[in-house]
Amino acid sequence: MIEPRLSIATEAAQAIPASATGILRVDLGRIAENWKALAALVAPAHCAAVVKADAYGLGASRVIPALAAAGCRTFFVATLAEAVAARALAPAAAILVLDGLVSGSAPDMLESGAIPVLSSLPEVEAWAALSERRGRRNPCALHVDTGLNRLGLSARDVHALAGDMHALGSLDVRLVMSHLACADDPASPKNAQQREVFDRLLPMLPSVPASLAASDGLMLGAAFHYDLVRPGYALYGGQAFGGGRTPVEAVVELHVKVLQVRDVAPGQTVGYAASWSPTRASRIAVIAAGYADGLFRHLSRGSDATEPSGAVAIRGKIAPIVGRVSMDLVTVDVTDIDGGVEPGELVEVIGPSLPIEALGAAAETIGYEVLTSLGRRFHRVYVGGGS
């Protein structure tokens, strides 16, 4: 049998169970270094970390302590449940909840010690009313909409709030923030338009730190940094910015085992719907992952396709996915792999040859969705960062 090839430390490899069908390697040390690089880039602005969705699928319970040890003191999550978990992992940090106050959740939010990001006047009123009942101003952030038209106080709401000194006086506003719609495209006029709207609205609100930029927005330059930036995807090695390389490195590798290798002749078909048939005698490797593990069905190739939609890498050489991606299995054409492929070998799905952006593009999606879709059936190996 060909020995599995995987760029993980020997001591980590020894801990991998023989039954593992896929191995997801997460470099905590590199996540911490990515945060430090972005913090240095935006200084004197402060650098937070977005760790929502289980740290973009990589494991908040491991990522948050690594970032806290690196010096991060502000974390953004999406939900109250995520905030409670983050508070236990970084008790000295500020934890901000981007979804704000779900109706009726104000008491639970207060008990959590997290800071809600308020995006509507009803949320402001509920949080202010709770402050008045307890005789103490509750901390919060205010989210203003500058053109994304998702969550956020509209310009009309901001004007109304600015005239309501009673409500504002009941709040301990820690941050005013907004969110860019087109930050990945530095040529988009929308970026400057939103910054102008933000600058017009800020004087109406308490004079506190301001934040506009996330991973791509911070790459637009110092005019977008304000007092705090909120990188998420970039921390995990993402390269979505269209104007150049973000100064971060990849943190994830995914290798999946070959279960079986079989010969398929011209005229035979591979996979569901008989969508692919070879034009030559071919060797097909069946690997132990599928759309249940985050390998999207769009990676499949039909017989009428001129180029493969997706691929894996074997010893640095690309091997196309053929036939339909199914729930648990993917079939790969390994006919041209020198030295052959054998059961038990590990093939690269994400790594030096296939970054997350490449996998996302092949599946007609984005790297963000790739990360957050990685399945829990893979054995996870954490390296660096005190792991």
Beta strands, then each sheet from edge to edge (+ up, - down):
strand 1: 22-27
strand 2: 46-47
strand 3: 49-50
strand 4: 74-77
strand 5: 94-97
strand 6: 115-118
strand 7: 138-143
strand 8: 171-177
strand 9: 210-211
strand 10: 228-229
strand 11: 252-264
strand 12: 282-287
strand 13: 311-314
strand 14: 317-322
strand 15: 330-333
strand 16: 346-350
strand 17: 379-383
sheet 1: 13+ 14- 15+ 12- 11+ 1- 17-
sheet 2: 2+ 10+
sheet 3: 3+ 4+ 5+ 6+ 7+ 8+ 9+
sheet 4: 13+ 14- 15+ 12- 11+ 16-
end
